[in-house]
């Protein structure tokens, strides 16, 4: 399932221009090149590798789309491994190497304004990828409707509790993402929009680095503090942390698992959903996000200014933005979303304990 973009003519135009001029040769990178002949150097910065999506999907999809649009374009890639200082060095190095465009998924989105300013001083456009950078104006933001993600997670958890008849019989635990990621605040806001007044939150955590290990520790603390039988569900902001919380529940002897949410449609999470260990995930069309960002990067690198579908207020400016819609996926929806889109191969999903669950769900 692909998101529908409002700026379709722009995407077609980018595809039509190709990379070279009429002679088929690309002009060298530089600020003075014309849009039709320019083959820009594009720098992509991703924040970490603990979350499976970045190395498995975002990077290869982005690089493949750039290559399809512009074979002569150069992509400088860096992963900061959740280290803001390392990412600063990476950005500064890319600017020194002559990057024409920065596509930046910030480790600490509230602290990278000085890096964006360095780029602006060199007249290098900046595209905020996935995480909204605050404190400065820049060219584009490409992400998902993050408040809606949290609302979907909250509603899914409420639905699961209502189905089990346990909503009024205990408390939930909320395991939010890292405070350095502004998306975390949006997910949390969305979840509270749905949950507040309808279920009691017994413990709530902001998890450094989105770490599954820290999430496991947080869940263990919550079980100890609240009591094993007093918890009825878990709101986890992503799949990796859900895995950590599930490990803690297993150690505590929960069988079956409490309803628990997730996000990113990680392969292990999809398998857990089919086997009943995890209730749901949020499926993000990472392909559309990565490819839209690649299209924008090639276009702005050539000096173009594509119209955005909307704007997002980052506290300083209205940032031109493209926002995709998230999709809530429970066991009965895996086949018509994740499998249908080819996000994973059936053979990869339906392994081991998930094999019989796949058959039950009609996947195979």
Secondary structure, DSSP 8 states (H G I E B T S, - for coil): -----S-HHHHHHHHHH-SS-TTS--B-SSTT--TTTB--EEEEEE--SSSTHIIIIIHHHHHHHHHHH-TT-EEEEEE-TT-HHHHHHHHHHHHHTT-SEEEE--SSTTS-HHHHHHHHHTT-EEEEESS---SS--SEEEEE-HHHHHHHHHHHHHHHHHHHT-TTSSEEEEEE--TTSHHHHHHHHHHHHHHTTTSEEEEEEE-GGG-HHHHHHHHHHHHHHH-GGGEEEEEESSHHHHHHHHHHHHHTT-SS--EE---S--HHHHHHHHHTSS-EEEE--HHHHHHHHHHHHHHHHTT-----SEEEE-SSSEEEEEEE--EEEEGGGTIIIIITTTSS-HHHHS-TTHHHHHHHTT--
